[in-house]
């Protein structure tokens, strides 16, 4: 679903996530489709993304504007979401940011949550 408000493009996507992993595991890693494989506590939710011009490189990007903060994407779910958003809006954005402003696709190793944790956990 796409809505244009004063040159703003907002797209809402129905996404799926593993509720157990979100609450007790490694966090919120949604995907566009439910795997339907094996035992899964997959739930669905709607997440909105807004097209912006990213200040650092002046390129178009999608930013999450509601729901729980997305930590990242497993496997190729980031590129699938980026492709889907771009196709629906007929634009060529290059990245996805979570609602905290962190780039979650493409993965940038030096900005990753795991690197931040490992750097801060040295004893």
C-alpha positions in Angstrom: 0.0 0.0 0.0 1.5 3.4 -1.0 0.4 6.8 0.0 1.9 10.1 -1.2 1.7 13.1 1.2 3.3 16.3 0.1 6.0 14.4 -1.9 6.5 12.0 0.9 6.2 8.3 0.1 5.2 5.9 2.8 4.7 2.2 2.2 3.3 -0.2 4.7 4.5 -3.8 4.5 3.0 -6.9 6.1 6.0 -8.7 7.6 6.7 -11.8 9.6 9.0 -12.4 12.6 9.8 -15.1 15.1 8.1 -14.0 18.3 10.3 -16.2 20.5 13.5 -14.8 19.0 12.2 -11.3 19.3 11.5 -11.7 23.0 14.0 -14.2 24.3 16.5 -14.5 21.5 18.6 -12.2 19.3 16.0 -9.6 18.4 13.6 -8.4 15.8 14.6 -9.6 12.3 11.4 -9.5 10.2 10.9 -10.9 6.7 8.3 -10.4 3.9 7.1 -14.0 3.9 6.6 -16.7 6.5 8.8 -19.8 6.0 6.1 -22.2 7.0 8.9 -24.7 7.7 8.9 -26.7 10.9 7.9 -25.4 14.3 7.8 -21.6 14.2 6.3 -19.0 16.4 6.0 -16.6 13.4 3.7 -13.7 13.8 2.8 -11.0 11.3 2.9 -7.3 11.8 2.6 -4.2 9.6 5.7 -2.0 9.4 5.8 1.4 7.6 8.7 2.8 5.7 9.2 6.3 4.5 11.4 7.4 1.6 14.0 10.0 2.6 17.1 11.6 1.3 19.9 10.3 3.6 21.9 13.2 4.9 25.3 11.5 4.8 25.5 10.6 1.1 22.4 12.5 -0.3 21.1 9.2 -1.7 17.5 8.0 -1.3 16.9 5.6 1.6 13.9 4.0 3.3 13.5 4.6 7.0 11.3 2.5 9.3 8.8 4.8 11.0 6.8 2.6 13.3 6.8 -0.8 15.2 9.6 -2.3 17.1 13.1 -1.4 16.1 14.4 -3.7 13.4 17.8 -5.1 14.3 18.6 -6.3 10.8 17.6 -9.0 8.3 18.5 -12.7 8.1 19.8 -14.1 4.8 18.6 -12.2 1.7 15.6 -10.6 3.4 17.1 -7.1 3.3 17.6 -7.0 -0.4 14.1 -8.5 -1.0 12.5 -5.8 1.1 14.6 -3.0 -0.6 13.6 -4.3 -4.0 9.9 -4.6 -3.0 9.8 -1.0 -1.6 11.6 0.4 -4.6 9.4 -1.4 -7.1 6.2 -0.3 -5.4 7.3 3.3 -5.2 9.1 3.3 -8.6 12.3 4.7 -7.1 15.9 3.6 -6.6 16.7 3.9 -3.0 20.0 2.3 -1.9 19.5 1.5 1.8 17.1 0.8 4.6 17.4 2.4 8.1 15.6 1.4 11.2 13.6 3.9 13.3 16.7 4.7 15.3 18.5 5.8 12.1 20.9 2.9 11.9 21.6 1.5 8.4 20.2 -2.1 8.5 20.6 -2.8 4.8 23.1 -3.1 3.2 25.1 -4.5 6.1 28.0 -2.3 7.0 30.3 -4.4 9.2 31.9 -1.5 11.1 28.4 -0.2 12.1 27.0 -3.6 13.0 25.4 -4.3 16.4 27.6 -7.3 16.9 30.8 -5.3 16.3 29.7 -2.7 18.9 28.9 -5.4 21.4 32.2 -7.2 20.8 34.2 -3.9 21.1 32.5 -3.0 24.4 32.7 -6.5 25.9 36.5 -6.7 26.1 37.7 -7.6 29.6 
